[in-house]
């Protein structure tokens, strides 16, 4: 019986350590979960990691399947077919949606919290694609023409997204 108790205690400690970095769902002052709008595949915020943890995982892998909590910077102003989210290293991660199967709102997302489920990777973004994103965002012709070289960027292909305050 003593061994069973010790084993149970060890398992509980290991589970606690394994989930220590996981993000908990957003809660209001009374402790109730903050409602989040769902887009794409139905997901929950449970088990989402922070963007810092995502970057740590990407140090040792070309791509990472994850559920991650991020801050939204902007979304496609034309159709809502992509979002830019903040990374803790100061970079921006472009979020696209599997098979363009769903879209997010075209405005009002700046500063909101999002939970993304899908695959993060680093990829080369060619000049034409970078310019296309700037056109979608409503940038000026001068700003668009400043793009002259491909760049390596973090991207995320999401199959489900939650967005809330």
C-alpha positions, 0 to 999 in steps of 0.5 A, spaced: 500 500 500 505 504 501 508 503 494 502 505 491 501 511 495 508 513 493 507 511 486 501 515 486 505 521 489 510 521 484 505 520 478 502 527 480 508 530 481 510 528 474 504 530 471 504 537 475 511 538 472 509 536 465 503 541 465 507 547 469 508 551 462 501 550 459 497 556 459 490 556 462 484 558 459 482 566 460 478 567 466 474 574 468 475 577 475 470 572 478 474 566 475 469 564 470 472 562 463 472 568 458 468 566 452 472 566 445 469 565 438 471 559 435 473 558 427 475 552 423 475 546 427 472 546 434 478 546 439 478 548 447 483 552 450 486 547 454 493 545 454 495 551 450 502 553 450 505 560 450 509 563 444 515 562 448 514 555 449 513 554 442 519 558 440 523 553 444 520 547 441 522 550 434 529 550 436 530 543 435 525 541 429 523 544 422 515 544 424 511 543 431 504 541 431 501 545 437 496 549 440 498 555 442 496 562 446 498 568 442 496 576 441 493 578 435 496 584 431 492 584 425 488 580 420 487 580 413 483 586 411 480 584 405 477 577 407 480 575 414 484 569 410 490 570 415 492 573 421 499 576 424 500 574 431 506 577 436 512 572 438 516 574 444 522 575 440 519 581 437 518 577 430 511 576 427 508 569 425 503 569 419 497 564 421 493 561 415 488 557 415 488 549 412 485 549 405 482 556 406 477 552 409 475 558 414 476 566 415 477 570 421 474 577 422 477 582 418 477 588 423 477 588 431 482 583 432 488 587 434 490 586 442 485 580 442 488 573 445 487 567 440 488 560 441 491 556 435 491 549 433 495 546 428 502 546 425 508 552 426 514 552 421 519 556 419 519 558 411 521 562 406 516 567 404 517 569 396 517 577 394 510 576 391 507 573 397 510 578 401 507 583 397 500 580 396 500 580 404 501 587 404 496 589 399 491 585 403 493 589 409 491 595 405 498 598 405 501 603 400 504 602 393 510 605 396 511 600 402 509 594 398 515 596 393 520 596 398 519 588 398 525 586 394 528 580 397 525 573 400 525 572 407 525 567 412 519 567 417 515 563 422 508 561 420 502 557 423 497 553 419 491 553 423 485 548 423 482 551 429 482 558 432 479 561 438 479 568 439 477 572 445 479 578 449 
